Amino acid sequence: MRVLVVGGGGREHALVWHLARSGHQVFCAPGNAGIARVAQCGPVSADDLPGLVRLACQEKVDLTIVGPEAPLVAGAADEFGRQGLRVFGPGRSGARLEGDKAFAKELMLAAGIPTAGFRSFTAFDSARSYLSRHKLPVVVKASGLAAGKGVVVAETLAAAEHAASDMLREGRFGEAGRTVVIEEYLEGEEVSMIGLCDGRRVRLLAPSQDHKRLLDGDRGPNTGGMGAYAPAPMMTPARQQEVEQKVFVPLLAEFARRGIDYRGVIYAGMILTAEGPRVLEFNCRFGDPETQVILPLLDEDLAELAIACIDGKLSELTPKPAQDRAALCVVAAVEGYPGSYGKGMPITGDLVGHDEVVVFHAGTKLEGGRTVTSGGRVLGVTGIGRSLAEAKERAYRALAGIGFPGIVYRRDIGARGLDELAVRS
């Protein structure tokens, strides 16, 4: 099959890697230095919808998989569909689930999906008045797309007011922050459940745990993700079944009630509270860096699964039983991220990996015959093993041999999962 992957980050490298290993001819737009090793890259931005359609037609692709959220929210799937092209990803109406957090929260309430209490605001004075009466800590979110950085967990009233002011008065996130969602803070383990949807049913993939904060011990600012591992042991089979019945089934029912034909990825980010799972957010695409640990554990052909979703035939594919394996990804970032940072720094070491380690490129490009940094998150080094401990050891051993000026990464990815396993043993 000829498959086009839209995007150029670590998530897209994982998609390309998995598809190529399944024997497909893969194209990517725009791609990066690592993706270029296994796919034919086209110089088309992920936001250039007409250009992407032209590329898909030019290369006669059988399937397009859209990686980032922005093109989906902008209507990429609708545009491809109008041209008679098969695309894996929801249309604009479904992608609003991620593109508008206020809408998503209202939809959860209508569907009876357990979530944190919230209020939405477009005026700072109203938000400030509400915050003055709200229990701390509190979570302040930009309602629109903010590349994973529009969420502030505020421990004090001053911090909460500053975050709301940044978004509503200072315009820190532009249009994305013109509406702010203020949520109650929930205690518990945060996990990610990603499912593939054919409009009527969902196939859940391995549960994972992302690490959003920049520094060890979950300190520092929120980022797009500093690492992940799968499977997350705190998401037991019983809890997975509960999540499917209390989150995904009512979500699909609410979509049907609203006339939304959702075919693509549904990502539920949730907290496992003492009262049960509570959804923090929904995304309309694969997670990053969760994809870098989920796909190495997927023994099925993702392209076949995507086609089954598009055709509404997911139930006709029999899931392959999961093997006893784990994967752990550590993100190597540039000093200064998620704020301002330098680019163009040479990267040394093994930038490919092998069967037990895969190096996924996120912010890299080729310059003068060498690989250099081009983004804040540069690489995602994924270890694969028979256990979480083995996967972690392999990832960190490989990362120790990679370098670039100002490299920053967490040393505690997977620690919570290992602690959970130790309690059970």
Secondary structure as UniProt FT lines:
FT   STRAND          2..7
FT   HELIX           10..21
FT   TURN            22..23
FT   STRAND          25..30
FT   TURN            33..34
FT   HELIX           35..37
FT   STRAND          40..41
FT   TURN            46..47
FT   HELIX           49..58
FT   TURN            59..60
FT   STRAND          63..66
FT   HELIX           69..73
FT   TURN            74..75
FT   HELIX           76..82
FT   TURN            83..84
FT   STRAND          87..88
FT   HELIX           92..99
FT   HELIX           101..111
FT   STRAND          118..121
FT   HELIX           124..131
FT   TURN            132..133
FT   STRAND          138..142
FT   TURN            147..148
FT   STRAND          151..154
FT   HELIX           157..168
FT   TURN            172..173
FT   HELIX           174..177
FT   STRAND          180..184
FT   STRAND          189..198
FT   STRAND          202..204
FT   STRAND          208..210
FT   STRAND          213..215
FT   TURN            216..218
FT   STRAND          219..222
FT   STRAND          227..230
FT   TURN            233..234
FT   HELIX           237..243
FT   HELIX           244..248
FT   HELIX           249..258
FT   STRAND          263..273
FT   TURN            274..275
FT   STRAND          276..283
FT   TURN            288..290
FT   HELIX           291..294
FT   HELIX           295..297
FT   HELIX           302..310
FT   TURN            311..312
FT   HELIX           314..316
FT   STRAND          326..334
FT   TURN            335..338
FT   STRAND          353..354
FT   TURN            355..356
FT   STRAND          357..361
FT   STRAND          364..367
FT   TURN            368..369
FT   STRAND          370..373
FT   STRAND          377..385
FT   HELIX           388..399
FT   TURN            400..401
FT   TURN            405..406
FT   STRAND          407..408
FT   TURN            413..414
FT   HELIX           415..424
//
